[in-house]
Amino acid sequence: MLIGIDVGGTHTDGVCIQGSRVEVVAKVPTDHDNLLGTITEVLQAIVRDCPSTDIRTINLSTTLSTNTIVTNRSEPVGMFVIPGPGIDAQSYALGEQYHILGGCVDHRGAISAKIRPEYIKPMAKVCRDAGVRVYGVVGKFCTRNPEQEIAAAQALAPQADFITQGHRVSEALNFGRRISTSYYNSAVWRTFNAFVDALEQSLSNLNIQADLNIVKADGGTMPLKLAREIPVQSIFSGPAASVMGILATSPAQEDALMLDIGGTTTDMAVLLDGIPLLERDGIAIGQRPTLVRALHVESIGIGGDSCITSYNGQLQVGPDRHGPCMAAGGPSPALMDAMNVLGYASLGDRERSAQGIKELAMTQGMSARECAEQAVRVAMSTLKNKVTAFLDVLNSRPVYTIQEMVEDRKVAPKRILATGGPAEAMTSLLEETFDLPVTAPPHSQVANAIGAALTRPTQSLVLTVDTSRGSFTVPGLGIHKAVKRTYTLDEAVVDATTMLRAELDRQGIPAEDGDIQIIQAEAFNMVDRDRMIGRNIRVRCQMRPGVITTLDA
């Protein structure tokens, strides 16, 4: 049996899936001050009907890392960067403890200037005196030779609880993005690991012995053990789970717009010929571009619990949420209350919805029905405007799916796939607003949890070779060895895919023919004094994101 748990802003959902059938569904309010208690409550509900001994995998999507950063509760990080010449390293500064070291690794991975450990000591003391316990070390071209990063990390190790080394967070090149990625990885490390510790204890108490995975932003999963070292990959895992939930419950063959409507926000994504779009270079966290690959998803501050308020005599819906809607015991009228009044929904205590909307209507000099109609109209108009802007941006540049780059192709949704708690109630409203057919797939209220349960693991690998130096490097696996000078790009492609398949086998991840894709394969001639001295080869391959099965209709 597979368990999927999605920790959302309003509710935490859980499902138990056997084969291609949903056997158990659980939904509880999310307690942001006690996420462990929330997840434990979901697990207890599931194991009442699913024997704990039959559970073999638990996949989790969580907002924990995201919320830690957004609410400014992340831990201070001591950053040590090794830029080399020609880089304004200060322009990438993050945090109060940002230190620039001497030293240089060139584009071929050759060390042209060594760092001086004695120069690190006074900088390290400043961090220690400031109470900093987690660090990040990032060198330019570190993926081609991590020696300088490793040396700096060893110098910091006596005073560090954790150190993120830049060559371990991603194999892709980009010095600025790598600094941001490493910083945020260390910033959420302690919070994420404390949560995982408590989660594992809860599973032990419930006698659950299963493989634990976290949903990544790119729509795949990785083992929780690995996520302990790279928790930044769990940022935005919730929206990724919603996209995979659509693939598992309502696979499309045409262009489609996906709307995951929660209590607080609506996440929107696009399927191009049924395939999700990808932020290939990496998402931005706190306005800083990173190397965290992610599905292309954007959030709108409209959900079922979005407050209805008045501003300058005009009704507004969202982005604020003051708890659940009044029908569910909340303090102020929200969108779902308006939908209750108009008969689109029949949630909870409809009399409380009517009373809350009536009181708001009186302040506006209108009837309760007029107030509800205006609120719903405002919400739908906001959704449409945001979706239109989202599509305009997508159509202004080349787009990337999880399989390939697509050029000269406009995204033109033929239908809308709606998931989330309010999805079924909003179907007719969405059809009227967008003039498109709208489908709420089976189990749409827990589609995120289904997506989490059925998302398959993904992993990527980058191989770089400098034949003039005879060097062969796979940073993600810690492989650095010699290679013959006649080594070719074709050999690199074979070696990269072979090593990735071996690593997937080691982790127990099945990969069929076609599941491993080459997303970059380049070879550049290196010339010295009009003579070719070798080739610089770079190959990047990955396990294609996807779901392990689709649910029975």
C-alpha positions as CSV (number, residue, x, y, z in Angstrom):
1,M,0.0,0.0,0.0
2,L,1.1,3.6,-0.7
3,I,0.4,6.5,1.5
4,G,0.3,10.1,0.2
5,I,0.1,13.1,2.6
6,D,-0.2,16.7,1.5
7,V,0.1,19.4,4.1
8,G,-1.8,22.4,2.8
9,G,-2.4,25.8,4.1
10,T,-5.9,25.0,5.3
11,H,-6.2,21.2,5.4
12,T,-3.9,18.2,5.5
13,D,-5.0,15.4,3.3
14,G,-4.0,11.8,3.3
15,V,-4.8,8.8,1.1
16,C,-4.1,5.1,1.1
17,I,-3.8,3.6,-2.4
18,Q,-3.6,-0.1,-3.3
19,G,-2.9,-0.9,-6.9
20,S,-4.8,1.8,-8.7
21,R,-7.6,2.3,-6.2
22,V,-8.0,4.8,-3.4
23,E,-8.8,2.7,-0.3
24,V,-8.9,5.4,2.5
25,V,-9.2,9.2,2.5
26,A,-8.4,11.4,5.5
27,K,-8.7,15.2,5.8
28,V,-8.0,17.3,8.9
29,P,-7.4,21.0,9.6
30,T,-3.7,22.0,9.3
31,D,-2.3,23.2,12.6
32,H,0.7,25.3,11.5
33,D,2.0,25.4,15.1
34,N,2.0,21.6,15.3
35,L,2.5,20.1,11.8
36,L,3.6,16.9,13.4
37,G,0.4,16.5,15.3
38,T,-1.6,17.2,12.1
39,I,0.3,14.5,10.2
40,T,0.0,12.1,13.1
41,E,-3.8,12.6,13.1
42,V,-4.0,11.8,9.4
43,L,-1.9,8.7,9.8
44,Q,-4.0,7.5,12.7
45,A,-7.1,7.9,10.6
46,I,-5.5,5.9,7.8
47,V,-4.2,3.0,9.8
48,R,-7.6,2.5,11.4
49,D,-8.6,1.0,8.0
50,C,-5.2,0.1,6.5
51,P,-3.0,-2.3,8.5
52,S,0.2,-0.5,9.2
53,T,2.2,-3.6,8.3
54,D,0.9,-3.4,4.7
55,I,2.2,0.2,4.2
56,R,5.4,0.1,2.1
57,T,5.8,3.7,1.0
58,I,4.9,7.1,2.4
59,N,5.3,10.1,0.2
60,L,4.9,13.6,1.8
61,S,4.4,17.0,0.3
62,T,4.8,19.8,2.8
63,T,4.8,23.6,3.1
64,L,7.3,23.5,6.0
65,S,10.4,24.8,4.2
66,T,8.4,27.3,2.2
67,N,6.7,28.7,5.3
68,T,10.0,28.9,7.2
69,I,11.4,31.2,4.6
70,V,8.2,33.2,3.9
71,T,7.6,33.9,7.6
72,N,11.3,34.9,8.2
73,R,11.8,32.1,10.7
74,S,14.8,30.6,8.9
75,E,18.1,30.3,10.6
76,P,21.0,32.8,10.0
77,V,23.6,31.3,7.6
78,G,27.3,32.0,7.4
79,M,28.1,32.2,3.7
80,F,31.7,31.8,2.3
81,V,32.1,32.3,-1.4
82,I,35.1,31.7,-3.7
83,P,34.4,33.8,-6.8
84,G,37.7,34.2,-8.5
85,P,38.5,37.2,-10.8
86,G,35.9,39.0,-12.9
87,I,33.0,38.5,-10.6
88,D,31.3,41.0,-8.3
89,A,30.6,38.5,-5.6
90,Q,29.1,41.2,-3.3
91,S,26.2,41.6,-5.7
92,Y,25.1,38.1,-4.7
93,A,25.3,38.8,-1.0
94,L,22.7,37.1,1.3
95,G,22.4,37.4,5.0
96,E,24.4,39.3,7.5
97,Q,27.4,36.9,7.5
98,Y,28.6,36.9,3.9
99,H,32.3,36.4,3.4
100,I,34.4,36.5,0.2
101,L,37.5,34.2,0.0
102,G,40.5,34.4,-2.3
103,G,41.1,31.5,-4.6
104,C,40.0,30.5,-8.1
105,V,38.9,27.5,-10.2
106,D,38.8,28.1,-13.9
107,H,36.1,26.9,-16.3
108,R,38.1,23.7,-16.9
109,G,38.3,22.9,-13.2
110,A,41.9,23.8,-12.8
111,I,42.9,25.6,-9.6
112,S,44.7,28.8,-10.5
113,A,44.8,30.3,-7.0
114,K,44.4,28.4,-3.7
115,I,42.3,29.6,-0.8
116,R,44.3,30.3,2.4
117,P,42.8,28.5,5.4
118,E,44.4,31.1,7.7
119,Y,42.3,33.8,6.1
120,I,39.2,31.9,6.9
121,K,39.8,31.8,10.7
122,P,39.0,35.4,11.5
123,M,35.9,35.3,9.3
124,A,34.8,32.1,11.0
125,K,35.3,33.7,14.4
126,V,33.0,36.6,13.5
127,C,30.3,34.0,12.6
128,R,30.9,32.0,15.7
129,D,30.6,35.2,17.9
130,A,27.3,36.0,16.2
131,G,25.9,32.6,17.1
132,V,25.9,31.2,13.6
133,R,25.8,27.4,13.5
134,V,25.0,26.6,9.8
135,Y,27.0,27.5,6.8
136,G,27.2,27.5,3.0
137,V,30.4,27.3,0.9
138,V,30.2,28.0,-2.8
139,G,32.9,28.3,-5.4
140,K,32.6,29.3,-9.0
141,F,33.0,26.2,-11.2
142,C,32.8,24.1,-8.1
143,T,31.0,21.3,-10.0
144,R,34.1,20.9,-12.2
145,N,36.4,20.8,-9.2
146,P,35.0,20.9,-5.6
147,E,38.5,20.8,-4.0
148,Q,38.3,24.4,-2.8
149,E,34.8,24.1,-1.4
150,I,35.8,20.9,0.5
151,A,38.9,22.6,2.0
152,A,36.8,25.6,3.2
153,A,34.1,23.3,4.6
154,Q,36.8,21.4,6.6
155,A,38.1,24.7,8.0
156,L,34.5,25.6,9.2
157,A,33.6,22.1,10.4
158,P,34.7,22.4,14.1
159,Q,32.1,25.2,14.7
160,A,29.4,24.0,12.3
161,D,26.3,21.9,12.9
162,F,25.8,21.7,9.1
163,I,27.5,23.0,6.0
164,T,26.0,23.1,2.5
165,Q,28.6,22.7,-0.2
166,G,27.6,24.2,-3.5
167,H,28.6,21.3,-5.7
168,R,26.2,19.1,-3.8
169,V,23.0,21.1,-4.3
170,S,22.9,21.0,-8.1
171,E,25.1,19.9,-11.0
172,A,24.1,22.9,-13.1
173,L,26.3,25.9,-13.6
174,N,25.4,29.4,-12.3
175,F,27.4,31.0,-9.5
176,G,24.7,33.4,-8.4
177,R,21.9,30.8,-8.3
178,R,24.1,28.4,-6.5
179,I,24.8,30.9,-3.7
180,S,21.1,31.5,-3.2
181,T,20.3,27.7,-3.3
182,S,23.1,26.9,-0.8
183,Y,22.0,29.7,1.5
184,Y,18.4,28.6,1.7
185,N,19.3,25.0,2.0
186,S,21.2,25.7,5.2
187,A,18.6,28.2,6.4
188,V,15.9,25.5,6.5
189,W,18.1,22.6,7.4
190,R,17.5,22.5,11.2
191,T,13.7,23.1,11.0
192,F,13.3,20.5,8.3
193,N,15.4,17.9,10.1
194,A,13.7,18.4,13.5
195,F,10.4,17.8,11.7
196,V,11.7,14.6,10.1
197,D,13.0,13.4,13.4
198,A,9.6,13.8,15.0
199,L,7.8,12.3,12.0
200,E,10.0,9.2,12.2
201,Q,9.2,8.9,15.9
202,S,5.5,9.2,15.1
203,L,5.7,6.4,12.5
204,S,7.6,4.2,15.0
205,N,4.8,4.8,17.6
206,L,2.2,3.7,15.0
207,N,4.3,0.6,14.1
208,I,4.7,1.8,10.5
209,Q,7.9,0.7,8.8
210,A,7.9,2.1,5.3
211,D,10.1,4.0,2.8
212,L,9.8,7.7,3.4
213,N,10.0,10.2,0.5
214,I,9.4,13.9,0.0
215,V,7.9,15.4,-3.1
216,K,10.3,17.8,-4.8
217,A,9.4,20.9,-6.7
218,D,10.1,19.3,-10.1
219,G,7.3,16.7,-9.6
220,G,9.4,13.8,-8.5
221,T,10.3,12.4,-5.1
222,M,13.5,11.8,-3.2
223,P,14.2,9.7,-0.1
224,L,13.7,11.5,3.1
225,K,17.3,10.5,4.0
226,L,18.6,12.5,1.1
227,A,16.2,15.4,1.7
228,R,17.8,15.8,5.2
229,E,20.9,17.0,3.3
230,I,19.1,19.0,0.6
231,P,15.9,20.2,2.2
232,V,15.7,23.1,-0.2
233,Q,14.4,20.6,-2.8
234,S,11.2,20.3,-0.8
235,I,10.2,24.0,-1.3
236,F,7.0,24.3,-3.3
237,S,6.4,20.5,-3.2
238,G,2.7,21.1,-2.6
239,P,2.0,22.7,-6.0
240,A,4.1,20.0,-7.6
241,A,1.9,17.3,-5.9
242,S,-1.2,18.9,-7.3
243,V,0.1,18.7,-10.8
244,M,1.0,15.1,-10.4
245,G,-2.4,14.5,-8.9
246,I,-4.0,15.6,-12.1
247,L,-1.8,13.3,-14.1
248,A,-2.9,10.4,-11.9
249,T,-6.6,11.2,-11.8
250,S,-7.4,12.9,-15.1
251,P,-4.6,12.5,-17.6
252,A,-5.0,14.8,-20.6
253,Q,-3.8,14.6,-24.2
254,E,-4.5,18.2,-25.1
255,D,-3.5,21.6,-23.7
256,A,-5.2,22.1,-20.4
257,L,-5.3,24.6,-17.5
258,M,-5.0,23.2,-14.1
259,L,-6.5,25.0,-11.1
260,D,-5.9,23.6,-7.6
261,I,-8.3,25.6,-5.4
262,G,-7.5,25.4,-1.8
263,G,-8.7,27.3,1.2
264,T,-6.1,30.0,1.0
265,T,-4.8,30.1,-2.6
266,T,-5.4,28.7,-6.0
267,D,-2.3,27.2,-7.8
268,M,-2.4,27.3,-11.6
269,A,-0.4,25.2,-14.0
270,V,-0.6,24.3,-17.6
271,L,-0.3,20.9,-19.4
272,L,1.0,21.1,-23.0
273,D,-0.4,18.1,-24.9
274,G,-1.0,16.6,-21.4
275,I,2.6,17.2,-20.3
276,P,3.5,19.6,-17.4
277,L,5.7,22.7,-18.0
278,L,8.9,23.0,-16.2
279,E,11.0,25.9,-14.8
280,R,14.1,24.5,-16.3
281,D,16.7,26.9,-14.8
282,G,15.2,27.1,-11.3
283,I,12.6,28.9,-9.3
284,A,13.0,32.1,-7.3
285,I,12.9,32.0,-3.5
286,G,12.5,35.3,-1.7
287,Q,13.1,37.1,-5.1
288,R,16.4,35.2,-5.5
289,P,16.8,32.9,-8.5
290,T,18.0,29.4,-7.4
291,L,18.9,26.1,-9.0
292,V,15.8,24.3,-7.7
293,R,14.2,22.9,-10.7
294,A,10.4,23.1,-10.5
295,L,7.2,22.6,-12.3
296,H,5.9,25.9,-13.6
297,V,3.2,26.8,-11.1
298,E,1.9,30.1,-9.9
299,S,-0.3,30.9,-6.9
300,I,-3.2,33.3,-6.7
301,G,-4.5,34.7,-3.4
302,I,-8.0,33.3,-3.9
303,G,-9.4,30.3,-2.1
304,G,-12.5,29.0,-0.5
305,D,-11.6,30.7,2.8
306,S,-10.6,34.0,1.2
307,C,-12.1,36.9,3.3
308,I,-14.7,39.1,1.7
309,T,-14.0,42.7,2.8
310,S,-15.0,46.2,1.7
311,Y,-12.5,48.8,0.5
312,N,-13.6,52.2,-0.6
313,G,-17.1,50.9,-1.0
314,Q,-16.1,48.0,-3.2
315,L,-16.0,44.3,-2.2
316,Q,-12.7,42.5,-2.3
317,V,-12.1,38.8,-2.1
318,G,-8.7,37.7,-0.7
319,P,-5.8,37.5,-0.5
320,D,-6.3,37.5,3.3
321,R,-7.6,34.5,5.2
322,H,-8.9,34.8,8.8
323,G,-9.3,31.1,9.4
324,P,-12.0,28.9,7.8
325,C,-15.2,30.3,6.3
326,M,-18.1,31.0,8.7
327,A,-19.9,27.9,7.6
328,A,-16.9,25.9,9.0
329,G,-16.7,27.9,12.2
330,G,-14.6,30.9,11.1
331,P,-14.9,34.5,12.3
332,S,-15.7,36.4,9.1
333,P,-17.5,35.8,5.7
334,A,-15.5,34.2,3.0
335,L,-15.9,33.0,-0.6
336,M,-17.4,29.7,0.4
337,D,-20.0,31.5,2.5
338,A,-21.1,33.5,-0.6
339,M,-21.3,30.2,-2.6
340,N,-23.4,28.7,0.1
341,V,-25.8,31.6,-0.1
342,L,-26.1,31.3,-3.9
343,G,-26.6,27.5,-3.8
344,Y,-23.4,26.6,-5.5
345,A,-22.2,24.8,-2.3
346,S,-23.8,23.3,0.8
347,L,-20.9,23.3,3.1
348,G,-21.2,23.2,6.9
349,D,-23.6,25.6,8.7
350,R,-25.3,27.4,5.9
351,E,-27.2,29.6,8.3
352,R,-23.9,31.0,9.6
353,S,-22.9,31.8,6.0
354,A,-26.2,33.6,5.4
355,Q,-25.9,35.6,8.6
356,G,-22.3,36.6,7.9
357,I,-23.1,37.7,4.3
358,K,-26.2,39.5,5.5
359,E,-24.2,41.6,8.0
360,L,-21.7,42.5,5.4
361,A,-24.4,43.3,2.9
362,M,-26.0,45.8,5.3
363,T,-22.8,47.8,5.5
364,Q,-22.9,48.0,1.7
365,G,-26.6,48.9,1.4
366,M,-27.5,45.8,-0.6
367,S,-29.3,42.5,-0.2
368,A,-27.5,39.4,1.0
369,R,-27.9,37.8,-2.4
370,E,-26.5,40.9,-4.2
371,C,-23.6,40.9,-1.8
372,A,-22.9,37.2,-2.5
373,E,-23.2,37.6,-6.2
374,Q,-20.8,40.5,-6.2
375,A,-18.3,38.6,-4.1
376,V,-18.4,35.6,-6.4
377,R,-18.1,37.9,-9.5
378,V,-15.0,39.6,-8.0
379,A,-13.4,36.3,-7.2
380,M,-14.0,34.9,-10.7
381,S,-12.8,38.1,-12.3
382,T,-9.6,38.0,-10.3
383,L,-9.0,34.4,-11.3
384,K,-9.5,35.1,-15.0
385,N,-7.3,38.1,-15.0
386,K,-4.5,36.2,-13.2
387,V,-4.8,33.2,-15.5
388,T,-4.8,35.5,-18.6
389,A,-1.6,37.2,-17.4
390,F,-0.1,33.8,-16.6
391,L,-0.8,32.5,-20.2
392,D,0.5,35.7,-21.7
393,V,3.9,35.3,-20.0
394,L,4.1,31.7,-21.1
395,N,3.4,32.6,-24.7
396,S,6.0,35.4,-24.7
397,R,8.9,33.0,-24.6
398,P,9.9,29.4,-25.4
399,V,8.4,26.9,-22.9
400,Y,9.9,23.8,-21.5
401,T,8.0,20.7,-20.6
402,I,9.3,17.9,-18.4
403,Q,10.4,16.2,-21.6
404,E,11.7,18.9,-23.9
405,M,11.9,22.5,-25.0
406,V,9.0,23.5,-27.2
407,E,9.5,26.3,-29.7
408,D,7.0,28.3,-31.8
409,R,4.1,26.8,-29.9
410,K,1.4,28.8,-28.2
411,V,-0.3,27.4,-25.1
412,A,-4.1,27.3,-25.7
413,P,-6.0,25.4,-23.1
414,K,-8.9,23.4,-24.4
415,R,-10.3,22.6,-20.9
416,I,-9.8,23.2,-17.3
417,L,-9.0,20.5,-14.7
418,A,-10.0,21.7,-11.2
419,T,-8.9,20.1,-8.0
420,G,-9.1,21.0,-4.3
421,G,-11.9,21.3,-1.7
422,P,-14.0,23.9,-3.5
423,A,-13.4,22.6,-7.0
424,E,-16.7,20.7,-7.5
425,A,-18.8,23.6,-6.2
426,M,-17.0,26.0,-8.6
427,T,-17.3,24.0,-11.7
428,S,-20.2,25.8,-13.3
429,L,-18.8,29.2,-12.3
430,L,-15.5,28.4,-13.9
431,E,-17.1,27.2,-17.1
432,E,-19.1,30.5,-17.3
433,T,-16.0,32.6,-16.5
434,F,-13.6,30.9,-18.9
435,D,-16.0,29.6,-21.5
436,L,-14.2,26.3,-21.4
437,P,-15.4,22.8,-20.2
438,V,-14.3,22.2,-16.6
439,T,-13.7,18.8,-15.1
440,A,-13.3,18.0,-11.4
441,P,-11.6,14.5,-11.5
442,P,-12.5,11.7,-9.1
443,H,-11.3,12.4,-5.6
444,S,-10.6,16.0,-6.6
445,Q,-10.7,17.1,-3.0
446,V,-7.6,15.1,-2.2
447,A,-5.9,15.1,-5.6
448,N,-2.7,16.6,-4.0
449,A,-2.4,13.6,-1.6
450,I,-3.0,11.3,-4.5
451,G,-0.3,13.0,-6.5
452,A,2.1,12.7,-3.6
453,A,1.4,9.0,-3.2
454,L,1.8,8.2,-6.9
455,T,4.7,10.5,-7.9
456,R,7.8,8.5,-8.8
457,P,11.3,9.3,-7.8
458,T,13.4,11.6,-10.0
459,Q,17.1,12.0,-10.1
460,S,19.5,13.8,-12.4
461,L,23.2,13.4,-13.1
462,V,25.8,15.6,-14.7
463,L,29.1,14.3,-16.2
464,T,31.9,16.7,-17.2
465,V,35.1,15.7,-18.9
466,D,38.2,17.8,-19.8
467,T,40.2,15.6,-22.2
468,S,43.2,17.9,-22.2
469,R,43.6,17.3,-18.5
470,G,42.3,13.8,-18.6
471,S,39.7,14.5,-15.9
472,F,36.3,12.9,-15.5
473,T,33.9,14.3,-12.9
474,V,30.3,13.4,-11.7
475,P,29.8,15.9,-8.8
476,G,26.5,14.5,-7.6
477,L,28.0,11.1,-7.0
478,G,31.4,12.3,-5.8
479,I,33.2,10.7,-8.7
480,H,36.5,12.2,-9.9
481,K,38.9,10.1,-12.0
482,A,41.2,10.1,-14.9
483,V,40.1,9.5,-18.5
484,K,41.8,8.9,-21.8
485,R,42.4,11.9,-24.0
486,T,40.5,10.3,-26.9
487,Y,37.3,10.2,-24.8
488,T,34.2,11.2,-26.9
489,L,30.8,12.8,-26.4
490,D,29.1,9.5,-27.4
491,E,31.0,7.7,-24.7
492,A,30.0,10.3,-22.2
493,V,26.3,9.9,-23.0
494,V,26.6,6.1,-22.5
495,D,28.5,6.5,-19.3
496,A,26.1,9.1,-17.9
497,T,23.0,7.1,-18.5
498,T,24.7,3.9,-17.2
499,M,25.8,5.5,-14.0
500,L,22.3,7.1,-13.4
501,R,20.6,3.8,-14.0
502,A,23.0,2.1,-11.5
503,E,22.3,4.8,-9.0
504,L,18.6,4.3,-9.5
505,D,19.0,0.6,-9.0
506,R,21.0,1.2,-5.8
507,Q,18.1,3.2,-4.5
508,G,15.5,0.6,-5.6
509,I,13.9,2.9,-8.2
510,P,12.7,1.1,-11.3
511,A,13.5,2.7,-14.6
512,E,12.1,1.5,-17.9
513,D,13.5,2.2,-21.4
514,G,12.9,5.8,-22.2
515,D,12.6,6.9,-18.6
516,I,16.1,8.3,-18.6
517,Q,16.4,11.3,-20.8
518,I,19.4,13.3,-22.0
519,I,18.7,17.0,-21.5
520,Q,22.1,18.3,-22.4
521,A,25.0,16.8,-24.4
522,E,27.7,19.3,-25.5
523,A,31.4,19.1,-26.5
524,F,33.5,22.2,-27.0
525,N,37.0,22.2,-28.6
526,M,39.7,23.8,-26.5
527,V,42.4,25.6,-28.4
528,D,45.8,26.8,-27.3
529,R,48.0,28.8,-29.8
530,D,45.9,27.7,-32.8
531,R,46.2,24.1,-31.8
532,M,43.3,21.9,-30.4
533,I,44.4,20.5,-27.1
534,G,41.3,18.6,-26.1
535,R,37.5,18.8,-25.6
536,N,35.3,20.0,-22.8
537,I,32.4,17.6,-22.6
538,R,29.2,18.0,-20.6
539,V,26.3,15.6,-20.4
540,R,23.2,16.0,-18.2
541,C,20.6,13.3,-17.9
542,Q,17.7,12.7,-15.6
543,M,14.9,10.3,-14.6
544,R,11.7,11.8,-16.3
545,P,9.1,13.0,-13.8
546,G,5.8,11.2,-13.8
547,V,3.4,9.0,-11.9
548,I,3.8,5.3,-11.3
549,T,0.1,4.6,-12.3
550,T,-3.2,6.3,-13.0
551,L,-6.3,5.6,-10.9
552,D,-9.2,3.5,-12.1
553,A,-12.1,5.6,-13.2
